[in-house]
Amino acid sequence: MTATKHLATLQFEVDGPAVEAEWTVAGTAQRRYAEWVGLYGTDPAVVIKLIEETDGHRRVRRTWTAQGETEETAT
């Protein structure tokens, strides 16, 4: 059985070190992502991502920068 992880990452600068949190429940990761957007989303250097990982392959679902959010479409 393949387990999917749901992650939220927070970087205070592009390509900088990241704070990363991981859950097995997608909703929990989505809430943390939204919380971080609310707390840090106006900082022009911050990058926040919502990521889904299955079998070691990561897929970025949403990315937030000070310019707004981009969302990946399902394939």
N, C-alpha and C positions, 0 to 999 in steps of 0.2 A: 504494500500500500504506500502511495506517495503522499507525504505530508507537505502541505503548503504553509509557509511562514508569511506573516504580514509584518512589514517593518515601516517605521517612520524614522527618517534621518534629518538631522539639523546641522547645517554648516554655517558658521558665522562669516565665512568668506569662500568664494568659488574655489574649488579644488583644495580647500583647507581640511583639517581634521573634522570628523563628524561625530556627533552624538547619535547613537543608534539604539533604538528600542525595538523589541521583537515580540510578536504574539502569534498564537495559533488562531485567534478569532479576528476576522477582518474588521469588524465594527470597533474593536478596541484600538486597533492601529489607526483607523480613520478618525476616531475621537482625539487621539494624541496629536495627529497631524493637524487637525482643526485647532486644537489648543495652542500648538506651537505657532500656527499662522497668526492667531489672535495676539499672542505674546510678542512675537519677533518679526512678524511679516512686513512691517513698515521699514525695517532696516534695509538700506539699499544693497548691502553686501550679503544678506542672508539668503540661503537656498534650503528649502524644506521639501522633502520628497516622501511620497507614499509608494512603497515597493511591495511587490508580490514575488516570493521566491519558491520555486518548485524544483527539486532535484539539482540544487546548486545554481540554477539559472534565474537571474533576477530580471524582473520586468518593472520598470518605473510606470506606475499608474497615474500619478499626479505630481506636478512640480510647482512649487510656489516661489516666486521671487518678488521683489518690490514692484515689478511691472505687472504682476498678477499671476493667475494660475493657468497652467497648460495641463490638459488631460489627454492621456493616451487612449486611443480607441481600441476596443477588443478586436482580436484577430481570430 
